[in-house]
C-alpha cells in the first residue's frame, strides 16, 4: 500500500486561524461539530499558553483529509526510515530528501498543504455528519 507521511513541517502549515474557528460556530449542533470545536479550542489554548501562538495545527485531521482529497497536498517520493539503534535519535523519522542513501523510495513525504482547501473540506464534511 502507498504510504504518505506528515511531519510537523507539513501539519504546522494547517493551523486553525481565528476566522475558521468562528466559522465552526455556524456548523449544525451535532456531536461531531461539538467534538471538533472542543478539540480545536483546547489545542488553540494550549498553543497560546505553551508557545504563545494564536493558532494550533490539526495534525490527525490532515491524514484523513489526504485520504479524501489528496489533490490538496504536495509531497516528494523518498526513502523514509525510522531510527532504531541510536540512543540519541531513537524513534526519529529520517527522510532521504536528497536521495543520498541510494535506497528506493518507499513513501511520500508531504511537503505542502493547501490549508484553505483542507479547512473547507473539514467544515463541509463535519456539517454533513
QUIFEN-V76586 format. One record per pair of residues at least 24 apart in sequence whose C-alpha atoms are under 6 Angstrom apart, sorted by the first residue. I is the first residue (numbers start at 1). J is the second residue. D is the distance in whole Angstrom. If there is no record, write none. Layout:
i/j/d
I/J/D
I/J/D
This chain:
i/j/d
3/107/5
4/107/6
4/108/5
4/109/6
5/109/5
5/110/6
6/110/5
10/111/6
10/112/6
11/59/5
12/57/5
14/57/5
14/115/5
15/55/6
15/56/5
15/57/4
16/55/6
16/56/6
17/55/6
27/127/6
72/114/5
73/112/6
73/113/5
74/110/6
74/111/6
74/112/5
75/108/6
75/109/5
75/110/4
75/111/5
76/108/5
76/109/5
77/105/6
77/107/6
77/108/4
78/105/4
78/107/6
79/104/6
79/105/4
79/106/5
